[in-house]
Amino acid sequence: MQKLFTYGTLQDPATQERLLGRTLGAGSADTLRGYRLARLTGIHQVFSILQPHPGSTVEGMLFEVSQEELERLDDYEGDAYQRVSVTLVSKTRAWAYIENPKSSFRIHIEAPE
């Protein structure tokens, strides 16, 4: 199993069920340093997205997923996000979806106020 740090829609059990065919359970709270939450404006919705930002932290949830589930989530997240390996405050290594600097969606990202 793989560790996945989530901070937005992937924490929602209904979204998990729709994308993975199961819910991921309670998970465990954890924190990611060196990133901040920004907003990605889509056609009909606003999504959370992580941007590198020294000195900032993001609270989230840590879940276990299979390699196949990670690949499904890669497809769901699309070009706006990239999956990277991060080390959380708990010292756990996990995957996280962050801003993809090569994506054309960057023009739709607003930094927090």
Sequence and secondary structure as in RCSB ss.txt:
>XXXX:A:sequence
MQKLFTYGTLQDPATQERLLGRTLGAGSADTLRGYRLARLTGIHQVFSILQPHPGSTVEGMLFEVSQEELERLDD
YEGDAYQRVSVTLVSKTRAWAYIENPKSSFRIHIEAPE
>XXXX:A:secstr
 EEEEE SGGG HHHHHHHHSS   S EEEEEEEEEEEEEE SS EEEEEEEEEEEEEEEEEEEE HHHHHHHHH
HHGGGEEEEEEE TTS EEEEEEE TT GGGGGEE   
